[in-house]
Amino acid sequence: MRQPADGWREQALAEARVHDIDAAEIDYLIEAVTGLDRLRVRLGGPQALEAHREKLAALWRRRIEEAMPLQYLLGTAHWRDLQLQVNPAVLIPRPESEALVDVAVDFCRSCAGARVVDLGTGSGAIAVAVARALPGATVWAVDASEAALVVAGANIERYGLSEQVHLLRGNWFVPLPTQPFDAVLSNPPYIPSAEIAALMPEVRLHEPLSALDGGSDGLDAVRQIIADAARHLRPGGILALEVMAGQGPTVVQLLARDSRYGCIRTVRDWAGIERIVVTYAWARGS
Ligand SMILES: C[S@@+](CC[C@H](N)C(=O)[O-])C[C@H]1O[C@@H](n2cnc3c(N)ncnc32)[C@H](O)[C@@H]1O
């Protein structure tokens, strides 16, 4: 028998508890599908959702049965003040990566015509946020995945940044111009290969493996970027890397052993985890 629409919400809440899904996802789904916020849904009673009930139920079924993240089901993700197009070709941007943007913006504010690189741009989240915060900067956004670049391109266009953000396909620094940059930012794949199987199904089954798998200790891409970044930074330019919980001290050591870098520091996330490692290039290496 067909249930009243508010019954659907109660049922969805019960299912969320069983499947260990944050109840806030239900209101996020309702708001995205109906355009109504939580208060309006409460005030509107059962009728408020009735016209959308089938669509809500169909999306929620996929959320539960396929462990599909809502952002992929809806094709959109909120990150900082941005609403970004996403699909399973790109990582859903994470709150912890916002610190990469903050580091770059703090540093580049004093650089006239700053030149910034976002390596492994995915949805283009970091590149778009940096370009919006630094209207005088030019950003180069690189990804190896053609499908990711399509999504990044749509987001760059959506925010009117096509003149300011250059999209390039290729392996890390390979497609970039040779003139030195003020800042190189990256949230590279950093999960150790053996840990992929233990990730939440939402991540393991739906997010692109090429965005997650960092090789045996998770640091293949980090090592590659550290090896090459110094050649692409101006003296005094910064390299900022997002790392996994627990990798901070190892990445600090990797940089400390490389005489081309100095003044290494880490930025902690809200849980106190060293998330971002930042360093300065002393001199351009060969
Ligand atoms: C962890 S995701 C980060 C995406 C985005 N920057 C974000 O924070 O949401 C890593 C990205 O690096 C890209 N990538 C992986 N290997 C690469 C390589 N060798 N060269 C360039 N990009 C690469 C992946 O396609 C993926 O989009």
The ligand as a Tripos MOL2 file, in Angstrom:
@<TRIPOS>MOLECULE
LIG
   27    29     1     0     0
SMALL
NO_CHARGES

@<TRIPOS>ATOM
      1 C1         42.5140   12.2610   -4.8070 C.3       1 LIG1
      2 S1         41.9820   12.8050   -6.4000 S.3       1 LIG1
      3 C2         41.8880   14.5530   -6.1170 C.3       1 LIG1
      4 C3         40.8770   15.2540   -6.9700 C.3       1 LIG1
      5 C4         40.6500   16.7310   -6.6060 C.3       1 LIG1
      6 N1         41.8870   17.4700   -6.6240 N.3       1 LIG1
      7 C5         39.9980   16.8350   -5.2480 C.2       1 LIG1
      8 O1         40.6900   17.1700   -4.2800 O.co2     1 LIG1
      9 O2         38.7960   16.5900   -5.1320 O.co2     1 LIG1
     10 C6         43.4800   12.5900   -7.3390 C.3       1 LIG1
     11 C7         43.3970   12.9630   -8.8070 C.3       1 LIG1
     12 O3         44.6860   12.7130   -9.3910 O.3       1 LIG1
     13 C8         44.5090   12.2290  -10.6970 C.3       1 LIG1
     14 N2         45.7160   11.5120  -11.0810 N.ar      1 LIG1
     15 C9         46.0980   10.2610  -10.7090 C.ar      1 LIG1
     16 N3         47.2840    9.9510  -11.2580 N.ar      1 LIG1
     17 C10        47.6730   11.0350  -11.9940 C.ar      1 LIG1
     18 C11        48.8270   11.3310  -12.7830 C.ar      1 LIG1
     19 N4         49.8230   10.4440  -12.9350 N.pl3     1 LIG1
     20 N5         48.9100   12.5370  -13.3750 N.ar      1 LIG1
     21 C12        47.9020   13.4530  -13.2320 C.ar      1 LIG1
     22 N6         46.7840   13.2230  -12.4930 N.ar      1 LIG1
     23 C13        46.6770   12.0320  -11.8780 C.ar      1 LIG1
     24 C14        43.2680   11.3610  -10.6130 C.3       1 LIG1
     25 O4         42.6770   11.1780  -11.8840 O.3       1 LIG1
     26 C15        42.4080   12.1610   -9.6340 C.3       1 LIG1
     27 O5         41.5350   13.0280  -10.3160 O.3       1 LIG1
@<TRIPOS>BOND
     1     1     2 1
     2     2     3 1
     3     2    10 1
     4     3     4 1
     5     4     5 1
     6     5     6 1
     7     5     7 1
     8     7     8 2
     9     7     9 1
    10    10    11 1
    11    11    12 1
    12    11    26 1
    13    12    13 1
    14    13    14 1
    15    13    24 1
    16    14    15 ar
    17    14    23 ar
    18    15    16 ar
    19    16    17 ar
    20    17    18 ar
    21    17    23 ar
    22    18    19 1
    23    18    20 ar
    24    20    21 ar
    25    21    22 ar
    26    22    23 ar
    27    24    25 1
    28    24    26 1
    29    26    27 1
@<TRIPOS>SUBSTRUCTURE
     1 LIG1         1 GROUP 0 **** ****
